[in-house]
Amino acid sequence: MQLPADVARLLAALRDRLLARGDLVGVYLYGSLVTGDFSPARSDIDVLVMLEREPGKAAVGELRRMHLELARGDAGAGRGGVAGRLHCLYVSAEAPADPGRDRAYWFGDRMTRWRLKVLTRAELFSGGMALHGPWPPPGMAPVPAAELRAAVRAEITGYWRAMARRRRCWLADSWVDFGLITLPRAEAVLVTGDLITKGEAIGRLAGFGVPAALAGEIRDRRAGVPVRLSVPERIRRARLARRIMRSGVRKLR
């Protein structure tokens, strides 16, 4: 697979730094970068790193410093650069698939904690690849269809139902795009068991009542085309997006 040159350089540097630690098991790519749906303007760079053991506090600090150094060494770092879109989850070979364990997680510009979600595991086995190490990742297995459907339904009826009740977040482009694209992606899992890309999901937004103009706006942003809205337009769009999300949650639950 041919990666964008700037992404390939960043990932090669990440792999080499991790190899130098001496406890690396594998580096795995998943998401839009390997499904052919990668947007240089918008897409995250999703990486799962497996280490021999769970990193302690000191090791997490070392990983944080490593990521900061990678960002400084990236010519495209900072606003809009590829280093700022690197999302890297660290799991241990001791308990690689434990869904209840908080893991070290580099989220673009900071180290935080996150869990290895069922959907992440499903995406990894559906369209992931090893940048380094054995495939499949040791100790991990494909997600059963019933488990995936249950996880998606729980996210829709829990997280997204709660978000649809909020108001201010829907003024932001990122929430409009992320939220509305989630609806057809969740529907595909629940109805057919398919994991579809964000690009495919945009093509299915009409099925949730998203007007063609709003779907086009989302598509343009994903392609890196600037979309400018006045304050009244943004308020009207927020109300529409929130209404569509509430209706979509009811449809999918």
Secondary structure by P-SEA (a helix, b strand, c coil): ccccaaaaaaaaaaaaaaaaaccccbbbbbccccccccccccccbbbbbbccccccaaaaaaaaaaaaaaaaaccccccccccccbbbbbbbcccccccccccccccccbbbbbcccaaaaaaaaabbbbcccccccccbbbbcaaaaaaaaaaaaacaaaaaaacccccccaaaaaaaaaaaaaaaaaacccccccaaaaaaacccccccaaaaaaaaaaaacbbbbbcaaaaaaaaaaaaaaaaaaaaacc
